[in-house]
Amino acid sequence: MKRLSLLLVFIHLISVAQATIYIEEGDYYPSYLQVFHNTLIMTGGTIEENLYLKEDSLGEIYGGYIGNFLVLDDTSKASMYGGHVVSGISSPEDGQFSWYGGTIVGEIRSGWLNSPSCFSYHKIYGYDFKIDGEVVTDFILTYQGFQRHLTGFLQDGTDIDNDLVIYGGSKIELVVIPEPATLLLLGLGVPILSGLRRKR
C-alpha cells in the first residue's frame, strides 16, 4: 500500500511539472503558437502570427521574430532581452512582462478594455524616458484607457518608440538604469580616486 501511495505521488508530480520548449534559429511556425503551462525559451526562429503564453507559462525571449503580438494570458510571465515583435505586447489579464532589450514595433498594452479586474504589470528597463515628449517624473504609469507615446532607450541601448495603453488595475513601471556613459565614468572614477589617495 505504501509503494502504491508513493507511486501515485510520483505520477502526480510528473503530471504537473512544466516542460521547456525551445525555439531556435531555423524553427518556423507558419501560424500562431500557444504555450500552455510550460516554459518557453526563444533564441531564434520565426512565429508568423501571435505567440500566446497561457495558464501560468513562463517565457524568455533572447532572439527570433514574432510576426504579430506576444500575448500573456492568465498569470503568465515573460522577459524579453532580444528579438523582434511586430504588433506589440498584450497582457489582457494578470500577466507580467519585463523588457530589457529587443524591438517591439507596435503597442504595449497592459490590461484589457472594459475589464476592471485585470492587474497586469509590465516593467521596462532603460533610461531617458519621455511620455508624449515630456520627461517622465512618475515612473509607475496607470493611465486609464487612452494612448500615450513612450520614447527612450532600453537597457541594451535599443530605441523605445511605442504607444502605451493601460486598462483596469494594470500598471507599467519604468525602471531607470544608469546610462552607459555614466557607468563608464563611475567605473573610471574609482581607480582614479584610489590612485590620487595613494599619492597623498
Secondary structure, DSSP 8 states (H G I E B T S, - for coil): -HHHHHHHHHHHHHHHS--EEEE-TT-EESS-EEEESSEEEEEEEEESS-EEEESS-EEEEEEEEESSEEEE-TT-EEEESS-EESSEEEESSS-EEEE-SSEE-SEEEES-TT-TT---EEEEEEEEEEETTEE----EE---SS-EEEEEEETTS-EEEEEEEE-TT-EEEEEE---HHHHHHHHHHHHHHHHHHHH-
